[in-house]
Every structure is written in structure tokens, then in C-alpha cells.
Amino acid sequence: IFSRQFCYLYDLCCKMPVTFEVQLLPDELWALIFSFLHPRDVGRTSLCGSFRLASVASLELKTRARPRAFTGHMEAVWCCAISPSGHRIVSSAKDKTLRFWDAVTGKETMALQGHLCGVNSCVFSPDGKFLLSGSGDKTAVLWDSLTGAQITSFVGHVRSVRSVAFSPTFEHVATASDDRTARVWEVGGGQPLAVLRSYATVTSVAFSWDGSRLLTGSADNSVRVSEWSTLREVARLEGHRDWVWSVRVSPDGLKVLSGSADATAKLWDINSGQCERTFAGHTRPVSHAVFSTNGRVMVTASHDRTLKLWDYQSGVEITTLRGHTAPVTCCSALGTLLVSSSYDSTLRTWLMPP
């Protein structure tokens, strides 16, 4: 599978992806023909762009990310995210920093400082060029993810910013706060375009697939779906018995996944608002829940120090991942790569089913 920047090759022997970073020829990349003679032996490979050929030597082989621990933060790591390319990971922590890591080697590549309090949330823009962070200093900050330069700040919340999100079109950003509001801003900064008020702390925020609706998780145990431009609430998803800490929209835009302090995750229909499935198995709060890239697997992270993988269709638990020594705070999935963060001051990478 290839794009203008990356080729994802699947090793048929072990059924795992190997990623090539491609330095494109001046011509458009049209086709990639490859074969594997052995998991470590790549056969003849040709790139065809206006009949120009390149040998495999012109590609930089990126061996797949392996399960490992990433160390460097001085205090609890509260959030993590994988870049759209899958080559970089970012983390945010109580130590007031954001750190970038090479997903393959586990080496720290850059550290960002600028927030005055712990950084609660971080997310890459859809193209991976920018990073958005939210902090206990009541602000969100937009960064250049390649240079680390601070571009703009979003100022207006009166308490800690717990969660941040980009709209799919990269036109807007959203922030959720302990001040009981969620706000939508133009990506360039300025005053908020919309302020959605709640009766309780807003813990998590996400845009719908078309960017017209905002989903918020709250300390009132519910998920609200609102048309942010009109402030009209179109649905309220109720069923959790404790704070909702995490909200995510499925890759097809039709489902909502929530994680709660009641130790469960729930799958909802975004249009009807009906709960279709409850995932119970953790013994402590579910701090985060995400869909896999293909939507077939769901991942939950918990304060019971584990992550669990669940089958989307059946709701059956696939496996439990153990390794963290303290509550798991966040998880992010892309392809077969899964990353998690924890109060134990580390990140860990894991392999997902293809």
C-alpha cells in the first residue's frame, strides 16, 4: 500500500508490516512491485514512474516497530499519539514537556517546553505537520511538529484543559476543560467560535467525521453530540455509571466509543444514540478507548495497569496486554502499532493484529 511518502509492505512469512520510507523521484509514484525471499531478504524491487526504475537500494528500509519501553519523562505520562505516517510518537506528561520519539528505535528525537503546568493531552494534525497540546496552565498550544516551533496559543479557559482535537479538515480545533466548557476555535487562534457549556467537567472531546458535530465526554457520566456551530445538542448518550473519560469516533464515522471510570467501555450508534455493546473486563477505570485503523479491533487502557483488545463484531476480549507498573493513562493505534502511556513515566509499544 503506498502514498506519496510511504510504502507499507507486508511480510507474508510472518504477516507483519515492514515500512519503507520513499524518497520520490520527480515523477509521480505509480506502482511498486516487490517480493520477499525471506523475512530479511528483499528481492528485486522496482519503482515505475514514467518508466524510471530504482533499485531497493534507493529506499530507506524502516524495520517494523517492536514492543519496547520508552523512557525519558520525569513524571507520569498522561497522553500519547502516533503520527499519521507511523514513524513518530509524541507524548505529554506531568513534567510539563512534550517529547517526540522514533517509533522504530524508541529514541527521543525532540522535547518541547512552553507549558507552565503538566500537559494533559496531545494530538497530531491529520497531515502530521502540526501538534496540538492542552495543559493544566489553562491553555492549548499549536506547534510545528517538525521544528518544534510554537505557532499559536488558545487562551480563554479558566481551568485546566483536559483534551484537545483537530477537525478532519484541519480548519478547527476543539478543547475540553475543567471549567465545564468545550470550545471550538479556528486553527489560527483568536477568540473561540463556539462555547458549549456543561454542568460538569468536560473530560474529552472529538469531532464527527465531517467536522460539523462535536462529541464531549463529561463528569456527568454522559456523552453529548452537538452541532457546534448552532450549539444545538442532537443526542445524549447515557448509560455509564461514572465519569466518561474518553470519546472516539469510528473510522467510518457511524459509531462512538466511550471509556469510563465505571471500568467499562461502550459502543454507541452516533445517529440513534443507542448503546450497542458494553465491554466489561477491567477492574478499575477505563482511562482511554480507541478504534484500530481498520475498525475491527478496539483497545481500552485502564488504571488496572493493563490494556485490552476487543473484537468489534462479537465484543469478545482478544487479549490482555501487561507490562506497565502503574495506571495506564492513554493509548493510540495505527495499523499494527499500538502505543500506551502510564503513571509509571514510560510509554510502551505493542503489536496489534493486522
N, C-alpha and C positions, 0 to 999 in steps of 0.2 A: 504494500500500500504506500503510495508516495504522494508528496505535495511538492511545493516549490522549494522546500528546505530539507525535508526529512523523508527517508525511506524506512519503512518498518518491514523487515524481513522475518519470516517465521521459520525457525529451525524445525524441520519435520521430524528429526530424530527425537528431540526432547519436547517438541511442541511448545517452545518458548520463543518470544520475540528477540531478535537482535536488531539494533538500530544503527543505521548508517546516517551520518550527517553529510549531506551532499553539498559540495561547492559547485553550483550550477554553471554550466557552460553559458555563453552569451545567448544561445538559442534556448527555446522552451524545452523543458524536460518532457518527453512524450512517452517513453517506455523504459522499463527496467527488466532485463532478462537475467535470471540468476539460477544457480543450482548449488546444492550442498553435497559434497562428497563425504563429509564428516562434520560433526559439530564444530570442529576447529579448522576445517579446511574448506575455504570458499573456492568454488570452481571458477571458471571463466565467467566474467560478468561484463556486460556491455551496456553503455548508455547511448540511446539513439536520440539525437536532437539535430534535425536537419542533416541526418546521415553522418554526424560526427560521433566518433567512438572514443570511449575512455575505458581503461582497464580498471580493475578493482583497486589498483594502487592509488588511483586518484580519489578514492573515497576514504574518509577517516572512520575506521571501524570503532563503534562505541559498544563495547561489551555490555550486556544487559545488567541492570541494577540487581544486586543480590541482597538478601536480607542482611542488615547490618545496623549498628547503633551509631548515631551521630552525636558527638559530644562537643560542647563549646559554650553553651549558655551557662550562666552562673546561678540561675534560679529557675523556677517552674516554667516550662514551655506551654503556652496557652493556645497556640494555633499553628497550623502548618498548611501549606498548599503546594501543589505541583504545577509547574509551568505548562502551558499548552503543548510545548514540544516534548515534555517529559524528561528533559535534560537537567532541569534545575528544580530545587526545592527551596522554599522560603519558610522561615519560622519566626514567630514573635513570642516574646517572653516577659516575665515579670521583671527581668533585669533592664527593661526599657529599650531593648535593642530588637532589630530585625536582622536575621542572618540568612545569607544565601549559601546553598550547598550544591556541589556536583552530585547528581543523583546516582552516578555510577561509582565514583571513588569515595564518596562520603566526605570529601574535603570541603572545608569552609572557603568560599570564594569572595565573600564581601560581607561587611557588617554595617548596618545603618543606625545612626544615632540622631536623635532630634526630639523624640517624645520626652516629656518630663515625668511620666509615670509608666507603669507597666503597659505593654502593648497587648491588647486583648484579642485582636483579630487582624487577619491579613488575607489578601486575595489578589491574584494576578488578573490583569485585564484580559479580554478574550483573545487579543493578539500576543499577549505575553510581554509587551513592551513597557507596561506600567504596573505599578503595585499600589494598592490601597490598604491603609492600616488604620485601626481605631484604637484609642488609648484611654486609660484612666485619667489622662490630663484633659478630658472633655472634648478632644479634637479628633478629626480624621485627617490623614495626610496622603496626598498623591505623590508618588515617587517615580522617577525614571528607573526601571528595573535593571537597565543595562549599565548605567553610570552611577546610580545611587543618588543622583541629584534630587532634591526636594522641589517639586513643581508648584504645589499649592496646598493650602490648608482649608479645612471646612470647619468653621467656628460658629457655634450657636447653641450647642447643647450645654446644659448647666450641670450635668453629672457625667459619669463615665460612659464612653462609647463602647458598647459590648460587641457589636457586629457590624460588618460593612459588606457591601456588594456592588458589583458593576451591573449595569443593564446589558443585555445581549448585544446591543448596537454600540455600546461604549459612549452613548450620549449622556447618560446619567449615572449617578452613584447614589446609594442609599446607606443610611446609618441608623443604628438602633441604640437606644440609651437607657440608662437607669433613671433618666428624668421622665420616663413614661411616654416618650415620643419616638417615632421613626420619622426620618426626614429624607426627602429626595432633593438632590442638587444637580445642577449642570456640572459636567465633568471638569469644567474650567474653574469652578469655585463660585464665589459670590454668595448671595442670600439663598436660602432653601426655596425650591419651587413649591414644595408641599410639606406640611407638618401634620402627621397623623398621630392623634392623641389617644392614649390608652389609660386604663385605670390602674395599671400595674407596670412594673419594669418590663421594657421590651428587650428580650434577650437575643433574638435572632431575626435576620431579615434576608429576603431573597426576592428577585424579580421573576415574574412569569416569563415564559419562553418568548413572548412578543414584546416584553417590557412595559406593557400597559397596566399590569397589576402588581401590587406589592404584597408579599406574604410576610407576616410577622408572627413570631412566637413570643409568648408572654408569660409573666409570672401569675397570670390569672388562669393558667392551665389550658389555654386555647391557642389556636392558630387562626389569624384573621386574614382574609383575602380582600383587598381593597383596590378600587380604581384610584390610583394615587392622584391623578390629575383633577378629579372631582371630589376626592375624599370620601367617596361612597363605598361603604362596606358591602360586598356582594356575597360573602359567605363567612361563617364562623365554624371552624372545625373543633368540636368539643368531644371529649372522651377521656383525655388524660386526667389523672388524679393528683398531679403535682405540676410544677413549673415545666413549661416547654422550653428546652434549651437549644434546640436545633431545628431548622426548617430547610428543606431542599426540594427542588422541583425535578421531576424525572427528565431524562434526555428527550422524550417525546412531548414533554410539556403537559401531560394529561394527569399525572399523579403527583402527590405531595408526600414526602417522608418527614416525619417529625420524631425527635428524640426527647425524652422527658426524664425529670427527676423521679418519676414513679417507676423507673427501671425498665421501661418498655419503649419500643418504637412503634409507630403506627403508619400504615399506608392509607392514603385518602384519595378519593376521586376529586380532582380540582373543580369540576363543574357541579357535581351533585352535593359535594361536601360530605359524602358518606365514607365512613371508615370501612375499608375492605379487608384489612388484616392487622392483627396485633402481633408483634414479635416480642415474646417474653422468654427470658432465659438469664438475663443479667441479674445479679444480686444487689447491685447498687445503681445509682442514677446513670442514665444514658446521656452522656455529655454531647455526643455528636452522632449523626447518622447520614450516610451518603449513598448514592447510587453508583454502581460501576459504570464505565463508559458506555457499555452496550445495554445497560439497564437490566441485565439478567441476574445480577447479584447485588445485594445491599449489605452495607457494612455498618456496624454500630460500635462505638467506643464508649467505655464505661469507667466509672470510678471503682469498679471491682478489679481494675488493673488489666482487663482483657479487652480484646476486640472479637467480635463475632461476625461471621459471614453467613448470609441467609439466601436461600433460593427465592427469587422473585415470584415464580409461579406457585410454588407449593407452600412457601413460608417456612420451610424446614431449615433448621440450622445446618450449615455445611461443615463448619469447623470453628474452633475457638483458638485465637492466637494469644500466646502468653510470652512475656518477656519483660514488660515494664514492671518496675518495682514500686510504683505509686499510681494514683488515679490517672487514667488516660483522658486527655482533655479534648483531642481533636483527631480527625482522620481525613485523608484526601486520597482519591483514587483516580488513576488514569491508565487505561489499558490494563496491563498486568502488574502495574506498580501501585503499591499501597504504602502510604506513609502515615505515621501516627506520632503524636506528641504527648508529653506527660509531665506531671508534677515531679518526676524524678530527674528533670532537667535535660532529658535526652529526646531525640527523635529516633524512630526505628522504621526501616523499610521492610516490606514483606512482598511476597509474590502472590498475585491474585490468579484465580482460574481464568484461562483465555476465553 
